[in-house]
């Protein structure tokens, strides 16, 4: 199925929006993603701590996470499993 083309009325989603959508599609939330980043030491705390939403993630990091979709997906599943056990 073809994707609709981006027009001036429909801006292309940001990398942060795309990451948010991927995490949500995996069943996770922003808080779950932050937990994953902490657990995996993917982002230093001094960079991670000021984040309050996906929009706060630097574009370069969002691109990196999107390039590792499978790792993010597996990580979110692990975080959700840990929460279910708690």
DSSP file (Angstrom, degrees, kcal/mol; ACC not computed):
  #  RESIDUE AA STRUCTURE BP1 BP2  ACC     N-H-->O    O-->H-N    N-H-->O    O-->H-N    TCO  KAPPA ALPHA  PHI   PSI    X-CA   Y-CA   Z-CA
    1    1 A X              0   0    0      0, 0.0     2,-0.1     0, 0.0     0, 0.0   0.000 360.0 360.0 360.0 129.8    0.0    0.0    0.0
    2    2 A X        -     0   0    0      1,-0.1     2,-0.3     3,-0.0     3,-0.0  -0.428 360.0-122.9 -74.3 142.9    1.5    3.3   -1.0
    3    3 A X        -     0   0    0     -2,-0.1    -1,-0.1     1,-0.1     2,-0.1  -0.615  33.6-104.2 -79.9 142.4    2.2    6.0    1.6
    4    4 A X        -     0   0    0     -2,-0.3     2,-0.1     1,-0.1    -1,-0.1  -0.407  41.8-107.8 -64.9 145.0    0.5    9.3    1.1
    5    5 A X        -     0   0    0      1,-0.1     2,-0.3    -2,-0.1    -1,-0.1  -0.450  30.7-110.3 -75.5 147.2    2.8   12.0   -0.2
    6    6 A X        -     0   0    0     -2,-0.1     2,-0.2    -3,-0.1     5,-0.1  -0.590  42.2-179.0 -76.1 134.1    3.9   14.8    2.1
    7    7 A X  B >   -A   10   0A   0      3,-0.8     3,-0.5    -2,-0.3     5,-0.0  -0.716  46.0 -95.6-123.9 176.9    2.5   18.1    1.2
    8    8 A X  T 3  S+     0   0    0      1,-0.2     3,-0.3    -2,-0.2    -2,-0.0   0.834 127.7  51.3 -62.6 -31.1    2.8   21.6    2.5
    9    9 A X  T 3  S+     0   0    0      1,-0.2     2,-0.5     2,-0.0    -1,-0.2   0.721 113.9  45.8 -76.2 -21.2   -0.5   21.0    4.4
   10   10 A X  B <  S-A    7   0A   0     -3,-0.5    -3,-0.8    -5,-0.0    -1,-0.2  -0.811  84.1-155.4-126.2  88.1    0.9   17.8    5.9
   11   11 A X        -     0   0    0     -2,-0.5     2,-0.2    -3,-0.3    -3,-0.1  -0.270  29.3 -98.6 -65.9 150.8    4.5   18.3    7.2
   12   12 A X        -     0   0    0      1,-0.1    -1,-0.1    -6,-0.1    -4,-0.0  -0.464  46.4-104.2 -65.9 135.0    6.8   15.4    7.4
   13   13 A X        -     0   0    0     -2,-0.2    -1,-0.1     1,-0.1    -3,-0.0  -0.316  37.6-114.0 -60.4 142.7    7.0   14.0   10.9
   14   14 A X     >  -     0   0    0      1,-0.1     4,-2.4    -3,-0.1     5,-0.2  -0.239  26.2-107.5 -68.1 165.6   10.1   14.9   12.8
   15   15 A X  H  > S+     0   0    0      1,-0.2     4,-2.3     2,-0.2     5,-0.2   0.875 124.0  54.0 -61.9 -35.9   12.6   12.2   13.8
   16   16 A X  H  > S+     0   0    0      2,-0.2     4,-2.5     1,-0.2    -1,-0.2   0.893 108.0  49.2 -65.5 -39.3   11.4   12.6   17.4
   17   17 A X  H  > S+     0   0    0      2,-0.2     4,-2.4     1,-0.2    -2,-0.2   0.898 110.7  50.6 -65.3 -40.2    7.8   12.1   16.3
   18   18 A X  H  X S+     0   0    0     -4,-2.4     4,-2.2     2,-0.2    -2,-0.2   0.897 111.1  48.4 -64.6 -40.1    8.8    9.0   14.4
   19   19 A X  H  X S+     0   0    0     -4,-2.3     4,-2.7     2,-0.2     5,-0.2   0.924 110.4  51.4 -65.5 -44.0   10.6    7.6   17.4
   20   20 A X  H  X S+     0   0    0     -4,-2.5     4,-2.5     1,-0.2    -2,-0.2   0.910 110.3  49.6 -58.3 -43.0    7.6    8.4   19.6
   21   21 A X  H  X S+     0   0    0     -4,-2.4     4,-2.7     2,-0.2    -1,-0.2   0.908 110.7  49.7 -63.7 -41.8    5.4    6.5   17.2
   22   22 A X  H  X S+     0   0    0     -4,-2.2     4,-1.3     2,-0.2    -2,-0.2   0.938 112.4  46.6 -63.3 -46.5    7.7    3.5   17.1
   23   23 A X  H  <>S+     0   0    0     -4,-2.7     5,-2.6     1,-0.2     3,-0.3   0.920 113.9  48.9 -62.0 -43.3    7.9    3.3   20.9
   24   24 A X  H ><5S+     0   0    0     -4,-2.5     3,-1.8     1,-0.2    -1,-0.2   0.906 107.8  54.0 -62.4 -42.7    4.1    3.7   21.2
   25   25 A X  H 3<5S+     0   0    0     -4,-2.7    -1,-0.2     1,-0.3    -2,-0.2   0.770 105.2  55.2 -63.2 -25.0    3.6    1.0   18.5
   26   26 A X  T 3<5S-     0   0    0     -4,-1.3    -1,-0.3    -3,-0.3    -2,-0.2   0.473 125.6-105.3 -84.2  -2.6    5.8   -1.3   20.7
   27   27 A X  T < 5S+     0   0    0     -3,-1.8    -3,-0.2     1,-0.3    -2,-0.1   0.497  80.9 122.9  94.0   4.9    3.4   -0.6   23.6
   28   28 A X      < -     0   0    0     -5,-2.6    -1,-0.3    -6,-0.2     2,-0.2  -0.388  48.0-143.8 -99.0 175.0    5.7    1.8   25.5
   29   29 A X     >  -     0   0    0     -2,-0.1     4,-2.1    -3,-0.1     5,-0.1  -0.699  38.9 -94.5-123.3 175.9    5.6    5.3   26.7
   30   30 A X  H  > S+     0   0    0     -2,-0.2     4,-2.5     1,-0.2     5,-0.2   0.923 127.0  53.4 -59.0 -43.4    8.1    8.1   26.9
   31   31 A X  H  > S+     0   0    0      1,-0.2     4,-2.3     2,-0.2    -1,-0.2   0.884 107.5  50.9 -60.3 -39.1    8.9    7.0   30.5
   32   32 A X  H  > S+     0   0    0      2,-0.2     4,-2.4     1,-0.2    -1,-0.2   0.893 109.4  51.0 -64.0 -39.4    9.5    3.5   29.3
   33   33 A X  H  X S+     0   0    0     -4,-2.1     4,-2.6     2,-0.2    -2,-0.2   0.909 109.6  49.4 -65.7 -41.8   11.9    4.8   26.7
   34   34 A X  H  X S+     0   0    0     -4,-2.5     4,-2.4     2,-0.2    -2,-0.2   0.916 110.2  51.4 -62.6 -42.7   13.8    6.8   29.3
   35   35 A X  H  X S+     0   0    0     -4,-2.3     4,-3.1     1,-0.2    -2,-0.2   0.919 109.6  50.4 -58.8 -43.8   14.0    3.7   31.5
   36   36 A X  H  X S+     0   0    0     -4,-2.4     4,-2.5     1,-0.2     6,-0.3   0.933 109.3  50.4 -59.8 -47.1   15.4    1.8   28.6
   37   37 A X  H  <>S+     0   0    0     -4,-2.6     5,-2.0     1,-0.2     6,-0.8   0.892 114.3  45.1 -59.4 -40.3   18.0    4.4   27.9
   38   38 A X  H ><5S+     0   0    0     -4,-2.4     3,-0.9     3,-0.2    -2,-0.2   0.945 113.3  49.0 -67.6 -48.6   19.0    4.4   31.6
   39   39 A X  H 3<5S+     0   0    0     -4,-3.1    -2,-0.2     1,-0.3    -1,-0.2   0.866 118.8  38.8 -60.7 -37.8   19.1    0.6   31.8
   40   40 A X  T 3<5S-     0   0    0     -4,-2.5    -1,-0.3    -5,-0.2    -2,-0.2   0.457 103.8-127.5 -92.3  -1.8   21.2    0.2   28.7
   41   41 A X  T < 5 +     0   0    0     -3,-0.9    -3,-0.2    -4,-0.5    -4,-0.1   0.873  60.7 144.8  54.2  38.8   23.4    3.2   29.4
   42   42 A X      < +     0   0    0     -5,-2.0     2,-0.4    -6,-0.3    -4,-0.1   0.780  65.9  30.1 -75.2 -27.6   22.5    4.5   25.9
   43   43 A X  S    S-     0   0    0     -6,-0.8    -1,-0.2     4,-0.0    -2,-0.1  -0.998  89.0-111.9-137.2 135.7   22.6    8.1   27.0
   44   44 A X    >>  -     0   0    0     -2,-0.4     4,-2.5     1,-0.1     3,-1.6  -0.381  30.4-120.4 -64.6 142.5   24.6    9.8   29.8
   45   45 A X  H 3> S+     0   0    0      1,-0.3     4,-3.2     2,-0.2     5,-0.2   0.846 111.4  60.2 -54.5 -37.0   22.4   10.9   32.7
   46   46 A X  H 34 S+     0   0    0      1,-0.2     4,-0.3     2,-0.2    -1,-0.3   0.762 113.5  37.8 -66.6 -21.9   23.4   14.6   32.3
   47   47 A X  H <4 S+     0   0    0     -3,-1.6     4,-0.3     2,-0.1     3,-0.2   0.831 121.1  45.1 -89.0 -40.4   21.9   14.5   28.7
   48   48 A X  H >< S+     0   0    0     -4,-2.5     3,-1.7     1,-0.2    -2,-0.2   0.860  98.3  69.6 -73.2 -39.5   18.9   12.3   29.6
   49   49 A X  T 3< S+     0   0    0     -4,-3.2    -1,-0.2     1,-0.3    -3,-0.1   0.815  94.4  53.6 -57.9 -37.4   17.8   14.0   32.8
   50   50 A X  T 3  S+     0   0    0     -4,-0.3    -1,-0.3    -3,-0.2    -2,-0.1   0.675  83.6 109.9 -72.9 -12.5   16.5   17.2   31.2
   51   51 A X    <   +     0   0    0     -3,-1.7     3,-0.1    -4,-0.3    -3,-0.0  -0.399  32.4 165.9 -66.3 133.1   14.3   15.3   28.7
   52   52 A X        +     0   0    0      1,-0.3     2,-0.3    -2,-0.1    -1,-0.2   0.449  67.9   3.3-121.0  -9.4   10.5   15.7   29.4
   53   53 A X  S >  S-     0   0    0    -23,-0.1     3,-1.6     1,-0.1     4,-0.4  -0.965  83.8 -89.9-162.4 171.2    9.2   14.4   26.1
   54   54 A X  G >  S+     0   0    0     -2,-0.3     3,-1.6     1,-0.3   -35,-0.1   0.824 119.3  68.5 -58.9 -30.6   10.3   12.9   22.8
   55   55 A X  G 3  S+     0   0    0      1,-0.3    -1,-0.3   -39,-0.1   -39,-0.1   0.743  92.3  60.4 -62.0 -22.9   10.6   16.4   21.5
   56   56 A X  G <  S+     0   0    0     -3,-1.6     2,-0.3   -40,-0.1    -1,-0.3   0.616  79.5 104.0 -80.2 -13.0   13.5   17.1   23.8
   57   57 A X  S <  S-     0   0    0     -3,-1.6   -41,-0.1    -4,-0.4     5,-0.1  -0.542  82.6-111.5 -73.2 128.0   15.6   14.3   22.3
   58   58 A X     >  -     0   0    0     -2,-0.3     4,-2.5     1,-0.1     3,-0.5  -0.275  23.7-119.2 -58.2 144.9   18.3   15.8   20.0
   59   59 A X  H  > S+     0   0    0      1,-0.2     4,-2.5     2,-0.2     5,-0.2   0.870 112.4  55.5 -55.0 -41.2   17.8   15.0   16.3
   60   60 A X  H  > S+     0   0    0      1,-0.2     4,-1.8     2,-0.2    -1,-0.2   0.887 110.5  45.2 -62.2 -38.8   21.0   13.1   16.0
   61   61 A X  H  > S+     0   0    0     -3,-0.5     4,-2.8     2,-0.2     5,-0.2   0.902 110.7  53.0 -71.6 -40.3   20.1   10.8   18.9
   62   62 A X  H  X S+     0   0    0     -4,-2.5     4,-2.4     1,-0.2    -2,-0.2   0.916 109.7  49.8 -59.3 -41.5   16.5   10.3   17.5
   63   63 A X  H  X S+     0   0    0     -4,-2.5     4,-1.6    -5,-0.2    -1,-0.2   0.905 110.2  50.7 -62.5 -41.7   18.1    9.3   14.2
   64   64 A X  H  X S+     0   0    0     -4,-1.8     4,-0.6     2,-0.2    -2,-0.2   0.927 111.3  47.3 -61.8 -46.0   20.4    6.8   16.0
   65   65 A X  H >< S+     0   0    0     -4,-2.8     3,-0.9     1,-0.2     7,-0.3   0.884 110.1  52.6 -65.3 -38.0   17.5    5.2   17.9
   66   66 A X  H >< S+     0   0    0     -4,-2.4     3,-0.9     1,-0.3    -1,-0.2   0.818 104.5  57.1 -66.3 -29.6   15.4    4.9   14.7
   67   67 A X  H 3< S+     0   0    0     -4,-1.6    -1,-0.3     1,-0.3    -2,-0.2   0.653 109.0  46.8 -73.0 -14.8   18.4    3.2   13.1
   68   68 A X  T <X S+     0   0    0     -3,-0.9     4,-2.3    -4,-0.6     3,-0.3  -0.304  70.1 145.2-119.0  46.0   18.2    0.6   15.9
   69   69 A X  H <> S+     0   0    0     -3,-0.9     4,-3.0     1,-0.2     5,-0.2   0.870  71.2  52.7 -55.1 -41.7   14.5    0.0   15.8
   70   70 A X  H  > S+     0   0    0      1,-0.2     4,-2.8     2,-0.2    -1,-0.2   0.906 109.7  48.8 -64.0 -40.9   14.8   -3.7   16.6
   71   71 A X  H  > S+     0   0    0     -3,-0.3     4,-2.3     2,-0.2    -1,-0.2   0.893 112.8  47.7 -64.2 -40.3   16.9   -2.9   19.7
   72   72 A X  H  X S+     0   0    0     -4,-2.3     4,-2.8    -7,-0.3     5,-0.2   0.933 112.4  49.8 -64.8 -45.4   14.4   -0.3   20.8
   73   73 A X  H  X S+     0   0    0     -4,-3.0     4,-2.2    -5,-0.2    -2,-0.2   0.939 114.0  43.8 -59.2 -48.9   11.6   -2.7   20.3
   74   74 A X  H  X S+     0   0    0     -4,-2.8     4,-2.0     1,-0.2    -1,-0.2   0.881 114.1  51.7 -64.8 -37.9   13.2   -5.5   22.2
   75   75 A X  H  X S+     0   0    0     -4,-2.3     4,-2.5    -5,-0.2    -2,-0.2   0.908 108.8  49.2 -65.6 -42.7   14.3   -3.0   25.0
   76   76 A X  H  X S+     0   0    0     -4,-2.8     4,-2.8     1,-0.2     5,-0.2   0.915 109.7  52.6 -63.0 -42.5   10.7   -1.7   25.4
   77   77 A X  H  X S+     0   0    0     -4,-2.2     4,-2.2    -5,-0.2    -1,-0.2   0.910 110.1  48.9 -58.5 -41.8    9.4   -5.2   25.6
   78   78 A X  H  X S+     0   0    0     -4,-2.0     4,-2.3     2,-0.2    -2,-0.2   0.913 111.0  49.1 -65.1 -43.3   12.0   -6.0   28.3
   79   79 A X  H  X S+     0   0    0     -4,-2.5     4,-2.2     1,-0.2    -2,-0.2   0.919 112.1  48.9 -61.7 -43.8   11.0   -2.8   30.3
   80   80 A X  H  X S+     0   0    0     -4,-2.8     4,-2.0     1,-0.2    -2,-0.2   0.878 110.2  50.9 -65.5 -37.6    7.3   -3.7   30.0
   81   81 A X  H  X S+     0   0    0     -4,-2.2     4,-1.6    -5,-0.2    -1,-0.2   0.909 109.9  50.2 -65.2 -41.3    8.0   -7.2   31.2
   82   82 A X  H  X S+     0   0    0     -4,-2.3     4,-1.3     1,-0.2    -2,-0.2   0.895 110.2  50.0 -62.9 -40.6    9.9   -5.9   34.2
   83   83 A X  H  < S+     0   0    0     -4,-2.2    -1,-0.2     1,-0.2    -2,-0.2   0.881 108.0  53.5 -65.3 -37.1    7.1   -3.5   35.1
   84   84 A X  H  < S+     0   0    0     -4,-2.0    -1,-0.2     1,-0.2    -2,-0.2   0.833 109.1  48.9 -67.4 -31.6    4.6   -6.4   34.9
   85   85 A X  H  <        0   0    0     -4,-1.6    -1,-0.2     1,-0.2    -2,-0.2   0.755 360.0 360.0 -77.5 -25.1    6.6   -8.4   37.3
   86   86 A X     <        0   0    0     -4,-1.3    -1,-0.2    -5,-0.2    -2,-0.2   0.482 360.0 360.0 -74.0 360.0    7.0   -5.6   39.8
